[in-house]
Amino acid sequence: MIPYGRQDISQADIDAVVEVLRSDFLTQGPAIPAFEDAVARYCGAEYAVAVNSATSALHIACLALGVGPGDLVWTSPITFVASANCALYCGAKVDFVDIDPLTFNISISALRTKLEQVVAAALPLPKVLIPVHLAGASCDMEAISALGKEFGFRVLEDASHAIGGKYQESPVGSCRYSDITVFSFHPVKIITTGEGGMAVTNSPELHEKLTRLRTHGITRDESSMERESDGPWYYEQIDLGFNYRMTDLQAALGLSQLQRLDTFVARRNILAEQYKKAFEGLLIGDQKVPGDVTSACHLFIVRVDPLHHRHIFEVLRAEGVGVNLHYIPVHTQPYYERMGFQKGGFPEAEKYYSEAISLPLYPLLSTEEQGRIVAVVRQCLIS
């Protein structure tokens, strides 16, 4: 079976992890700040906070932005459930904004319309918007930032798919148009730490909150303490935080992988272009990437006739092509339906779900394997 995603682990990656195994620190050691500094520099951001998953990063990012009971967070319905669940963890409520049928990201026109309708009805506005850079292609962050300033919401980028991508020539994660950006380092993502995530920001206040929240809400910084220190052993719990720390083993792997990030993204873009060329003239759609966006190409998503969607998916799986579907609209999940969401609420997202298939895309995908995938897809569409 050709998987839809696969990590690329080199001897250098293995050596980096072994070096940590032989060191004095398996966790809370020097590899973590080294990895954080390297990611921050790569993105052109001031600060980075490594955690054990992107879900954890989203959770503490919401908390750092002040999300709590009575607040409202909006996100895309086409995302993994973590993008919405993070607000629920904080006691807030969630709503969604429909997607653009071409980019598959949050529709700017739908966002503005929904904001204006909320204002007209004197209903609560979102405290935070979480745009999701689906498949590695950035949302229109300048437009989202402008709406945030106009309507008074903060912006948290879910860039779990997008490290290595660019928007307006700046790296995704620069936080030029957002308060915090979150990355994922799951094995199928662009680079991996096994499991892991990162939150980046340009705000020293947010950085301090994120750092404290990932480690039980504890600080050893005397300037942040509420009482005079009892001695060099002293620490204080300031917030109700969590054990969301990344290990040095993971950080060492991530730091090694980061050295090949640009190579990974370049290879992914080559494979994506080869797919597009191979499917020219066929009744098949793909994600449209705006000219000011360089996608990290985490996924290659095609859209097919909904009448044949399941058949094509099943034939590909039967032929050893490990296709997947990213994602089932969050508002249609049973847990969210029990909150009152109903099918029909976000028609573009639901139409996307009836048509979308993620084809295998990862740097180690060979020309022969890609050719085999294309042949099966073409056969399904022509027959």
C-alpha positions in Angstrom: 0.0 0.0 0.0 1.3 3.4 -0.9 0.4 5.6 2.1 -1.0 9.1 1.7 1.9 10.4 3.8 5.2 9.1 5.2 8.1 10.5 7.2 11.6 10.7 5.8 14.2 9.8 8.5 17.8 10.1 7.6 21.0 8.8 9.3 21.6 12.4 10.5 18.2 12.3 12.2 19.0 9.1 13.9 22.4 10.3 15.0 20.9 13.4 16.5 18.5 11.4 18.6 21.2 9.0 19.7 23.3 11.9 20.8 20.6 13.0 23.1 20.1 9.5 24.4 23.7 9.5 25.5 23.5 13.0 27.0 22.5 14.1 30.5 19.1 15.4 29.4 16.2 13.4 27.8 13.8 16.1 28.6 13.9 19.8 29.7 17.4 20.1 28.3 19.2 22.2 25.8 17.7 20.6 22.6 14.3 22.1 23.2 15.4 25.8 23.2 17.8 25.1 20.3 14.8 23.8 18.3 12.6 26.7 19.3 15.2 29.2 18.4 15.8 27.5 15.0 12.1 27.5 14.1 11.6 31.1 15.2 14.6 32.2 13.1 13.3 30.2 10.1 9.9 31.8 10.4 11.1 35.3 11.1 9.3 35.3 14.4 10.5 36.5 17.8 9.5 33.5 19.9 8.7 29.8 19.7 7.3 27.4 22.3 7.6 23.7 21.7 4.9 21.3 23.0 3.9 17.7 22.7 1.3 18.2 19.9 -0.3 20.8 17.7 -3.5 20.2 19.7 -1.8 21.2 22.9 -0.4 24.3 21.1 -3.8 25.3 20.0 -5.2 24.8 23.5 -2.6 27.0 25.3 -2.7 29.5 22.4 -6.4 30.0 23.0 -5.8 30.3 26.8 -3.0 32.8 26.2 -5.3 34.9 24.0 -7.8 35.0 26.9 -10.4 32.6 25.6 -12.7 31.3 28.3 -16.4 30.7 29.3 -18.7 33.0 27.4 -16.3 33.6 24.6 -16.8 32.6 20.9 -14.2 31.2 18.6 -14.7 30.8 14.8 -12.8 28.4 12.5 -13.2 26.4 9.3 -15.4 23.4 9.1 -12.8 21.7 6.9 -10.1 20.8 9.4 -9.2 18.2 11.9 -11.5 18.5 15.0 -8.6 19.8 17.1 -9.0 23.3 15.5 -12.4 23.6 17.0 -12.0 21.4 20.1 -9.3 23.8 21.5 -11.9 26.4 22.1 -14.2 24.0 23.9 -11.3 23.0 26.2 -11.3 26.6 27.4 -15.1 26.6 28.1 -15.8 28.7 25.0 -18.3 28.2 22.2 -17.4 27.4 18.6 -18.9 28.4 15.2 -17.7 28.0 11.7 -17.1 30.0 8.5 -17.7 28.3 5.2 -14.9 27.7 2.8 -13.9 29.1 -0.6 -14.7 26.4 -3.2 -11.4 27.1 -5.0 -8.8 27.4 -2.2 -10.7 25.2 0.3 -9.7 27.7 3.0 -11.9 30.1 4.9 -13.9 32.2 2.5 -13.1 35.9 3.1 -16.5 37.0 1.6 -18.3 34.5 3.8 -16.4 35.7 6.8 -17.2 39.4 6.2 -20.9 38.6 5.5 -21.1 36.6 8.7 -19.4 39.3 10.8 -21.7 41.9 9.4 -24.8 39.8 10.1 -23.7 39.2 13.6 -23.2 43.0 14.2 -26.6 43.7 12.6 -28.3 41.2 14.9 -26.4 42.5 18.0 -25.0 39.0 18.6 -21.6 38.2 20.1 -18.6 38.6 17.8 -15.8 36.0 17.9 -12.9 36.7 20.4 -10.6 34.6 18.2 -10.6 33.4 14.6 -8.6 30.3 13.7 -7.9 30.2 10.0 -6.7 26.8 8.8 -4.0 26.6 6.1 -5.4 23.5 4.5 -3.0 21.2 2.7 -0.2 23.7 3.3 -1.6 26.7 1.4 -1.9 29.9 3.5 -5.3 31.6 3.9 -5.5 35.3 2.8 -4.0 36.5 6.1 -3.9 40.2 5.2 -7.6 40.3 4.6 -8.3 38.3 7.8 -6.0 40.6 9.8 -7.9 43.7 8.4 -11.2 42.1 9.4 -9.8 41.3 12.8 -8.9 45.0 13.3 -12.3 46.1 12.0 -14.4 43.7 14.1 -12.1 43.3 17.1 -11.0 39.7 17.1 -7.6 38.1 17.6 -6.1 35.7 15.0 -4.6 32.3 15.7 -3.2 30.6 12.6 -3.6 26.8 12.5 -0.6 26.2 10.2 -0.3 22.5 11.2 0.0 21.7 7.4 2.1 24.7 6.4 5.6 25.0 7.9 7.9 25.8 5.0 5.1 27.6 3.1 5.1 31.3 2.3 2.5 34.1 2.2 3.4 37.4 0.4 7.1 36.2 0.3 7.2 35.8 4.1 7.4 32.4 5.8 4.2 31.1 7.3 4.7 31.6 11.0 6.1 35.2 10.7 2.9 36.3 12.6 2.9 39.4 10.4 -0.9 39.2 10.3 -1.7 37.1 13.4 -1.1 36.9 17.1 0.1 33.2 17.2 0.8 30.5 14.6 0.7 26.8 15.4 2.6 24.0 13.6 2.3 20.2 13.8 5.2 17.8 13.7 3.2 14.6 13.4 5.0 11.9 11.2 2.9 12.7 8.1 3.5 16.4 8.3 6.3 18.4 6.5 8.9 17.7 9.2 8.4 15.4 12.2 9.4 15.1 15.9 7.4 11.8 16.1 4.6 13.7 17.9 4.9 17.4 18.7 3.9 20.9 17.9 5.0 24.5 18.2 3.5 27.9 18.8 5.2 31.0 17.5 4.5 34.6 18.2 6.1 38.1 18.2 4.5 39.0 21.6 6.7 38.7 24.7 3.5 38.6 26.8 2.0 35.8 24.8 5.4 34.0 24.8 5.5 34.1 28.6 2.0 32.8 28.9 2.5 30.0 26.5 5.7 28.9 28.2 4.1 28.9 31.6 0.9 27.1 30.5 2.9 24.2 28.9 4.5 23.4 32.3 1.7 23.3 34.9 1.4 27.1 35.0 4.7 27.3 36.9 7.4 30.0 36.7 10.9 30.3 38.1 11.2 33.8 36.8 11.4 36.1 39.9 10.0 39.0 37.9 6.8 37.1 37.3 6.4 35.8 40.9 3.8 37.2 43.3 5.9 36.7 46.5 9.5 37.1 47.3 11.6 34.1 46.5 12.6 31.7 49.3 15.8 30.7 47.6 17.3 29.2 44.4 14.9 26.2 44.6 11.8 28.4 44.6 9.0 28.4 42.0 5.4 29.5 41.8 2.3 28.2 40.1 0.7 31.3 38.6 -1.9 29.6 36.3 -3.6 26.3 36.0 -1.3 24.9 33.3 -0.6 21.5 31.8 2.1 19.0 31.2 2.4 19.7 27.5 6.2 19.6 27.2 8.2 18.3 24.3 11.1 16.0 25.1 14.7 16.6 24.1 14.6 13.4 22.0 11.8 14.9 19.9 13.4 18.3 19.7 16.7 16.8 18.5 14.8 15.0 15.7 12.9 18.2 14.8 16.1 20.3 14.7 17.7 17.7 12.4 14.6 17.5 10.2 14.5 21.3 10.0 17.8 21.3 8.0 15.9 19.6 5.1 12.7 21.5 5.4 13.2 23.5 2.2 14.2 20.4 0.3 11.1 18.6 1.5 8.8 21.4 0.4 10.5 21.8 -3.0 10.1 18.0 -3.6 6.4 18.2 -2.6 5.8 21.0 -5.0 7.4 19.1 -7.8 5.2 16.1 -7.1 2.1 18.4 -6.9 2.9 19.9 -10.3 3.4 16.5 -11.8 -0.1 15.5 -10.6 -1.6 18.6 -12.1 0.1 18.0 -15.4 -1.0 14.4 -15.5 -4.6 15.3 -14.8 -4.9 18.0 -17.5 -8.1 17.6 -19.5 -9.8 15.3 -17.0 -12.9 16.1 -15.0 -11.0 16.6 -11.8 -10.5 19.6 -9.6 -7.6 20.6 -7.3 -6.8 23.3 -4.8 -6.1 26.7 -6.4 -3.1 28.3 -4.8 -3.1 32.2 -5.1 -0.1 33.8 -6.7 1.1 35.3 -3.4 1.1 31.9 -1.7 3.8 29.2 -1.8 2.2 26.0 -0.5 4.1 23.6 1.7 2.1 20.9 -0.2 1.3 18.7 2.8 -1.6 17.2 0.8 -2.6 16.9 -2.8 -6.4 17.1 -2.7 -8.5 16.4 -5.8 -12.2 16.8 -6.3 -14.2 14.3 -8.3 -17.9 13.8 -9.4 -19.8 13.1 -6.1 -21.7 10.4 -7.9 -18.5 8.5 -8.4 -16.6 9.7 -5.3 -16.9 6.6 -3.1 -16.3 4.2 -6.0 -13.1 6.0 -7.0 -11.9 6.1 -3.4 -12.6 2.4 -3.0 -10.9 1.4 -6.3 -7.8 3.4 -5.3 -7.6 1.6 -1.9 -8.2 -1.8 -3.6 -5.3 -1.0 -6.0 -3.0 -0.3 -3.1 -3.2 3.5 -3.1 -3.7 4.7 0.4 -5.9 7.7 -0.3 -7.6 9.5 2.5 -10.1 12.3 3.0 -9.2 15.6 4.7 -11.7 16.3 6.3 -15.2 15.4 7.3 -16.8 18.8 8.1 -16.5 19.3 11.8 -20.0 20.6 12.2 -21.4 17.2 10.9 -19.7 15.2 13.7 -22.2 13.7 16.2 -20.6 15.6 19.1 -21.1 18.9 17.2 -24.6 18.0 16.0 -25.5 17.6 19.7 -24.6 21.3 20.1 -27.2 22.2 17.5 -25.1 22.2 14.3 -27.0 20.7 11.3 -26.1 19.5 7.8 -26.7 22.3 5.3 -25.3 25.0 7.6 -22.0 25.3 5.5 -22.9 24.1 2.0 -19.5 24.7 0.4 -17.8 22.6 3.1 -20.3 19.8 2.6 -20.0 19.9 -1.1 -16.2 19.6 -0.7 -16.6 16.6 1.5 -18.7 14.8 -1.1 -15.9 15.3 -3.7 -12.5 15.4 -2.0 -9.8 12.7 -2.1 -6.3 13.2 -0.8 -3.7 11.4 -3.0 -0.3 10.3 -1.7 2.2 13.1 -1.4 5.5 12.9 0.4 9.2 13.4 -0.5 10.0 9.7 -0.8 7.2 9.1 -3.2 8.9 7.7 -6.3 8.2 8.5 -10.0 7.1 4.9 -10.5 4.7 5.1 -7.5 3.2 8.4 -8.6 2.8 7.0 -12.1 0.9 4.1 -10.7 -1.4 6.4 -8.7 -2.1 8.6 -11.8 -2.9 5.5 -13.9 -5.5 4.2 -11.5 -7.1 7.7 -11.1 -7.2 8.2 -14.9 -8.7 4.7 -15.4 -11.4 5.5 -12.8 -12.3 8.8 -14.5 -12.3 7.6 -18.0 -14.1 4.2 -17.5 
